[in-house]
């Protein structure tokens, strides 16, 4: 049975800010100093391919990893967005 694009779009779930910070934290923990470089390369690659939504997702992860690495945000704490 094939899945159409519209069915796939309806099946997508949305990540919360907390989910995104957890993902960024796990990615940074697993890949260390290379994590930001990987995320930056993903942004450039997806932009070049015309995949703006995917590029934006990786850009957000890159920003969040920067916050985590510089200790501006504790991903295990309560995250407040102003």
N, C-alpha and C positions, 0 to 999 in steps of 0.2 A: 504494500500500500504506500503510495507516494504522498508526501506532505506538501501542500501548496505554501507559497510565501505568506499568504494571508493567515493560514492556520499557524504557521511558525511565528508570525508577528503577535498573534493573540496569546501564544504560549509563553512568550518572554516574561520574565519576572524582573522587577525593578529592585536594584540594590539600594539600601539605605546608606546614609553618610557613614554610619558606624560599620556597615559591611565593607564599604570602600576603604576605610582606614584599616580595618582588620586585614583585608587583602593586601594593601600596600605594606603593612607591617610584616606580614608573613613573607611577602616577596622580598622585602629588604633583608629580613632575617636569613632567608634561604640563600640569597645571592650576594649578600654583603655589599661592598662598594660598587660592584658591577650592576646592581639593580637599577640605579638611576640611568646608567648608560643604556641598558637594555630598553628601558621605558622610553628614553629619548629616541632611540633608533626605531622603535615601534611607531612613535608619533610621526617621524619623518617618512617612514615606509608607507604607512597607511594614508598619509596626506598625498604622497606621490601617486598612490593607486586610486585616489579619489574616494577613499573610504573615510569621510569626515567624521562620522559617528564613532568609528573605532579609534581614529586618531584622537578625538576628544576624550574618550575613555582613558586611553593611555596617558594623555596629557594630565588629566585629573590625578591619576595614580602617581605620576611624576611629581606633581606639586605636593601631594600628600606625603610621599616618601621624603621630599625635602623638609617638610615640617617635622617628620618623625626623626630624621637624622640630625637635625639641628636642635632637637629637644623642645620645639615649640608646642608639640602636641604629644600627649601620652595616649597611644591607641588603646591602652587598657583602662584609661580613665573615662570619665563622662565628657563627651565632646559637645561643646556649645558653639553654635554658629550664630554670629551677630549679623 
